Amino acid sequence: MTTHAEEEMSYDGLSIYDVENALLHGRIAEHQRDRETRERKYVVKGPTTSQREQAFVAVKFGPTGKLVILTIYADTQEEE
């Protein structure tokens, strides 16, 4: 997890368990490609542990094949 991801997670009041839950129970909401490095990035949207809100987790696979969490943020918009 990057420092930026930790800061954003804290700012939005999310925990590491929210990140884990979103990754385990979410779906890829968006595919991205870095303009400079051409690396593939993915945005996963999934439920937080409270199930009241969704979290977005931006990830990529690092050079060793491990998943790197780039950032996370909560979707606090109420569904109608």
BELQUI-V616265 format. One record per backbone hydrogen bond with DSSP energy under -0.5 kcal/mol. CO is the residue of the C=O (numbers start at 0). NH is the residue of the N-H. If there is no record, write none. Layout:
CO,NH / CO,NH
//
This chain:
1,5 / 2,6 / 3,7 / 4,8 / 5,9 / 6,10 / 7,11 / 8,13 / 9,12 / 14,18 / 15,19 / 16,20 / 17,21 / 18,22 / 19,23 / 20,24 / 21,25 / 26,28 / 26,44 / 29,42 / 31,40 / 33,37 / 38,33 / 40,31 / 41,43 / 41,58 / 42,28 / 42,29 / 43,45 / 43,56 / 44,26 / 45,54 / 47,50 / 52,47 / 53,74 / 54,45 / 55,57 / 55,72 / 56,43 / 56,58 / 57,69 / 57,70 / 58,41 / 59,61 / 59,67 / 61,64 / 65,61 / 66,68 / 67,59 / 67,69 / 68,1 / 70,57 / 72,55 / 73,75 / 74,53
//
